[in-house]
């Protein structure tokens, strides 16, 4: 178990990193919400503060005084147990509270949390296991929002007609500078799921269980931009034989011809990155594709996507972490999965329908957050995250 001093430092470092992500922003950037899936940066700052206030300070800190009576309504996301909230696609209409007020709220909650944890630490009993568990969930919840914050900022700036850069320091296209090889995985029984009681995980990773896998091969390397460009040039988006019916309808309805952030300018492909518009780096791992596109590409290559179990069983044999990798697995509960009571139980379980699992992590994932058993999940059409693919057969 993490000792108290380290846990408090972990909390404070996490809180600071969220604010560091926002430092390159102009004040106007904080309020924009181009689509329902993208929340304004200001909202992320408030929501991650509300989480600690709602689940730790309000129930456990004696005589705690709310920063503002309306902020639970403004910054609750989807927790039905907690009460009413602003409709998700109205977050961008919140010109008030202003950015300065949200930062005041943020600093108030951070200070109250620090004082609360210090007080508990100095008592005979110390910080209870229940509060430690809630604190760890809150920290990792904020780390999830750090990734969302980064990708939401990219969407906001990437849909600005001027395509402004975020900064010059974010490296989103690390090259896997090695040849593609196929890793042979033998049939057999494999253990899947989290099984380290001393390390944090989400409830959707619990219920370690055995799965039987047949012989399969999995690539040691992610699909690159160059490889996907060949698919585009070969008419991949027009070949209905490669697509699920739902995926083909999505392509035609939305006139999809390339991954998100790709722009064909005078016959040359460019990609919007957080460093601005650049010519496509052909050697970089493909990113910002939907499950539909990942599936169609594997069909074109006469391959398939790995299941999440195949991915986890093989992950020690390849490099991962720069792209969230689509799998062929539906997001479902593991055996004996149980939801926690109340609002915390809404964190994962109620989303286990009509979504696909992604494994690994991305260049936007915060440090000390991902692990081999981590189960990310999104709807099949979404691609504003750094999503890519790895072939299997």
N, C-alpha and C positions, 0 to 999 in steps of 0.2 A: 504494500500500500504506500502511496506517496506520502511523505512526511509533510507536516503542516506548512513549514516555511517554504518548501519547494512548491506546494500547492498554491499558496498565496502569490508567489513569484510567477507561477504559470498563469494565474488569473490576470495579474497586472500586465505581464508581457503580451497576453492575448488582447487585452483591452487596448493597449497602445498600438499594436499592429493594425487593428482595424482603422484607427485614426491615421496611421502612416499611409495606408492605402489611399486615403482621401486627400492627402496633401497636394497632389498635382492638379486637383480639380479647381475649376472656376466656381464661384458661388452659384451661378445659374445651372451648373451641371447637377447639383444636388437634388433638384426637384423633378427632373424629366422622367417620364414613364412612357416610352414609345409603344409598348405592347403589354398585355396583361402579365406575361411571364417575367418581365423585367421591372424590378422595383426601384424607386428613386434611391440614390445613396443616402439621402437624409433619413429615409424610412429604415434602412438597415441599421443605421447608427442608433435610432430610437428603439427599434424592435429588440436588438441584442441587449439593450439596457433594461427594457421592460421585462425581459425573461428573468433576469436576476432579481428585479424588484418583485415581480409577481410570485415567483416560486421559492424564493429564499427570504428576502427582506420582509415582505408583508406577513408571512406566517410565523417567522422565527425570530425576528429582531424586535425586542421589547420596545414599545412606544415609537415604532418606526412611523415617520410622517411621509406620506406620498409627496412626490415632487409636484404633481399636478393631477387633479381628479379625473381629467379627461384623457390622460395619456394611455391608459389601458385600452380605451376604445380606439384610439388612433393607432397604437402599435401592436395590438394583438394580431396574429396572423391567421391561424385556422383553429384555434383551441376553443371548441364549442363549450367545454366545461367552464371556461373562464368568463364568458359573457359575450355581449355584442361587440362588433368591430366594424371598422370601415371596410366597405367592399373592396376586394383586392385591386380591381382595375380603377379605383378612385384614388389610389395612393398618390398619383401624380397631380391630383387636384388640390392637395394639401399645401397651399402656400404658407399657411400657418399651422403649427408653430414654425417659426423661422429657423434657419440653420443654426444661428447663435444660440437660440433657446434649446434646440436639440442637443447641442454640445454641452450646454449648462446641465441639462438633464443627465447626459451621459457621465459627466464628471461628478455630479452629485451621487449617482448610483455607485460609481466606482469607489468614491470616498467612503460611502456608507458601508459598502461591502468590505472594504479593507478594515475599517474600524470594527465591524461586526466580527470578522474572522480573527482579528487580533485579540478582541475581548474573549472570545471563546477559547482561543489558544492559551490564554493566561489563566483560565479556570482549571480546577482540579480535573474535570471530566474532559476538557479539550473539545475539539470539534467532533460532533457525532458522526457515525458512519453514514447516516441518512443525509446529513448536510454535505458531507464529502461527496457522496454520490450525486446529489443535485448540483453541486458546484462543478464536478467533472462534466456532467451532461451540459451544463450551461457554457462551460469553456469550449467544449467541442461543438456545441450548437453555434457559438460565435465563430469558430473556425470554419464551419460550413458556410456561414454568411460571409466570411471573408472571401471565399471562393466565388460565391454568388455576387458579391459586391464587385469583384474584379471583372467578372464576365458581364455583369449588367453595365458597368462603366464602358466596357468595350462595345456593347450593343448600342448604348446611348451615343457614344462618339462615332461609332462606325455607321450610324444612320444619320449623322449630321452631314449635310451636303458638302461641307468643307473637309470632311474626313480628318479631323485634327488628331494629332498624336496625344497619347496619355503621358508618356515620358520616354526617355532614351535608355532606361535601365532594365525594363522587363523583357526577358528573353523567352519568347513563346515557341520558338522553333528549334529546339536542340536536335542535332543530327545524330542518328544512330549509325555511326561510321564503321559498319561491319557488314559482311555479306549475309544474305538470307540463307538460313538453314532450317531444315525440318527436324523438330525434336520428336523422337519416337517415344510414345507413352504406352506402356504395356497394360493389357487388360488386367483387371483386379479390383479389389475393394480398397477404397480410399476414405480417410477421415476428412469430413468437411465441417467447417464452423469454428467458432472461437472457443478456446479451452484453456485460457490463462486467467485465473481468478485475480491475479495481481495487476492486470493490464486492463485499461478501459476498452469497452466495445459497446455498440448499440444492441438493443434487444433483438433486432432482426438477424444478428450474427450468432445468437445463442441457440443451443440445442444441437451440439456437435453430434454428427450422425454419420453413418457409413453409406457410401454409394458405390454401386458397381459400375465401372467404366469399361467399355470395350477398347480394343486397340485403337489408337488414333495418333495423328500427327498434328503438331501445332507449330506455327512459325516462331522463330526466335526474334522476329523483327516486325514492327508495325508497317502497315501499308503506307507508302510515301505519296507525296503530291505527284511525282512523275508517273507512278504506276496508275494513279487514279485519273490523271490527265489522258493516259492512253485509253482508258475506259470511256471517257467523255468523247474523245476523238473518234472512237469506234462506234459512236451512236448509242452508248449505253443508256442514256436518258430516254431515247426514243424506242428502244427494243422492249415491247410489252412482255415478251417471254421471260424477262429477267425479274419482273416485279411482282410483288403481291398486288392483288386487285386494289386494295386500299392504298398501297404505296403509289401505284400508277395514277389513281385518282388524285392523290396529293400532288404528284408531279404536274399533272395537266392543269389542275385547278389553280395552282400557285405559279405555273410557268417556271418550274425549277429546271435549271440547266447546268448547275455547278454547286459546289459546297457554299455555305454561307461565307460572306466576305470576299468571295472571288469576283473580280471585275475584268472583263475582256476589253482592253483599251487598245484600239487600233491593231487588233490581231494578236496582242500579247496579254497573257494572263497576269493579273496583279492580285495581291491579297491585302486587305486591310488588316493591319496588326496594331498593337498598342503603341508601336513606334511610328504609326502612320501607314500610308499606302506604299507598298513595296512590290517589286516584281516577285512572282512566285519563286520560292526556294524549292526547287524540284526534289532536293534530297531530304527535305523536312518531312516529318510524319504528317500525314493527312489529319485535318481537324475540322470541326464544325460540320459534321454530317449527321443526318438522322439515321435511325435504325433502318428505315426503308432503303436508304442509299447504301448502307453497309451490307444489307442482305443482297441487293441487286448486284453489287460488285462481286460478292462471293459467288453468286450464280454465274456471272460472266467468267470468273476464273475457275469454274468447275470445282469450287471448294465450298466451305460453309463457315459460319461463325462457331466458335467454341461455346459449349454450355458454360455456365458459371462454375460448375463442378470440375469440368475439364481444365478451365483456366486456373482454378485454385490448386488443383493437383499438380499442375505443371509449372506454376509461377516461379519456383526456385531456379528454373532452368533458363529464364530469359529476363531481359531488362524491362522494367515497367515503371510507370509513374509520370510520364509526360502527357499522356492522353487517357481519358476515360474510355474504356474499351467496351463496345457493345457486345453483348453475349446473346445466345439464342434462348436464354432462360427467362421465363415469366417471373415477375417479382411475386413470390409466394412465401408463406411462412415455413420455417423449418419444423421438423417434428417436435411436438410438445411446446410449441411457441405459445407464450401467454403475454397478454398486454398488462402493463402496470395499471393500477386503478387511477381514475381521474384524468386530468389533463395530460400528464406525462405519458399515459398510455396512448394518446393520440399521435405521438411523435412519428411512429412508423406504421403501425398495424393497419390503420384505416386507409392506407394508400396501396395495399396489396391487391390491386386489381387493375387490369388494362395497362400494365407498365412492363418494361424490360429492364433486366439487371445490367449494370455496367460495373466493370471491375478495374482496379488499378489505382488511378489518381491522375492528376494533371499538373501542368506547369502553374496553375492557379491554386492548387491545393496547398493549404498552409502546412508548415512544418509540424511534425509530431501528431499528425492527424490520420493519415491513411495506414493501412496494414493489409496483409494478404487476405483476410477474411471480410474486409469492408465491402458492403453491398450498396452501391449507389443505384438509383432507379429513376427513370424518366419515361414519359410517353414517347411513342415511336416516332412522332413527327418533330420532336424538339431537337435543336442543334445549336443553340447559342452557347452551350458549354463546349469545352475543348474535348470533343468526342471524336474518336477514331476507331480503327479496327485492326484486328489480328486474325489471320487466316488459320483455319483448321481443316483437316480432311481425314 
